[in-house]
Structures are given as C-alpha cells and as structure tokens.
C-alpha cells in the first residue's frame, strides 16, 4: 500500500465514521478540532486504525499528533514498521 493509498483510506473512514465533510480534511487542519473528538471518539479512532491497518496503537503516541499530516505520518510510519517485521 502506497502512502497516497493510506491517506485515501484514512480520509475515507474519517468521513464515514466521524461524519465530517471531506473538504475539511486537509493536512494542516487540527485533527481534534476538525473531527470534534472527545475521549470516546479517540477510542473509536484507535479501534478503527487497528482494524484497518493491523497495528496496535499506544495512547502516548497521540501526544504528538495535532494535525491531519501528523496523523498521516504516524499511520504511515506504523504501517512501514509492521511491514519491516513481516
């Protein structure tokens, strides 16, 4: 899966699960504010990521995720790490 395919997949499930307009999902936008995430939404996001990409998410990882680009970079890095261990 390419980085572009990962981003398309991420945006697809964010639009579907969090009912946000796709136009609002831009790399520099704030993830939490744009998706209006509360603590339960973060749990949903973790479950979705784990089921879609097959890696475990550590809560501390979210400390450095502020924008959609941060989120994309995180998922891409975790997918690459997973591939490297296979």
N, C-alpha and C positions, 0 to 999 in steps of 0.2 A: 504494500500500500504506500503510495507516494504521500509527501507532505500535503499536497493540494487535496488529495482524496481524503486524508484525515480531517482537514479543515472543513471540507464539504460535509462529511459525516457528522462532525461536531455541530456545525451550524444547523443541520437538519434536525438533530434531536433536540437542540436548544429551542428552535422554533416550535417544534411539536410539543415538547414536554412543558415548556415554560410560557407558551402562548405569547411570544414576543415577535414583533414584526422583523422579518429578515433584514430590512434596511437599517435597523438599529444595531445590528451585529456588525461592528467594524473593529478592526484591530486595536485602535486607540481608545475605544469606549470602555468605561468601567464595567466590569463583569457583574459585580454585586448590584450596582445601581440599575443597570440596564435590564437585568433579569428580575430585579426586585427580590433578591434572595434573602430568606430568613434562615434560621438554623436548620429547620426541617427540609428546606429546599436544598441546602448543601448536602444533606444526607441523600436526597433523591439524586442529586448530581453525581455523587460518588458511586451510587449503585448503578446508574446509567453508564458511567465511564467504565466501571469494572466489567459490566456485562457486554459492552460494545467493543472494548479493546483488550480485555483479558489480563489486566494487571491490577494489583492491589494499590489502593490509594492510602497514603498516610496523612492524617489530619494536618500535621505540621507543614506539609507541602503547600497547603493553601495560604500560608502566611505571606509568601512572596507573589501570589497571584492577584493582580489588581485589574489588569486589562484583558481583553479577549486574546491579544497577542501573547501575553504571559501564559494564558490558559492553553493556547495552541502549542506554544513551545514546550510546556510541561507534558502534554499528552504525546507530542512527537518524540520527546526525549524518552518517555516511559515505553513507548512502542518500540523504539530503537533498542533500548536496554533489554526488553523482552526478546526481541529477535536475536540479539547477541548471545543470549543464554540458551537458545534452542539448538 
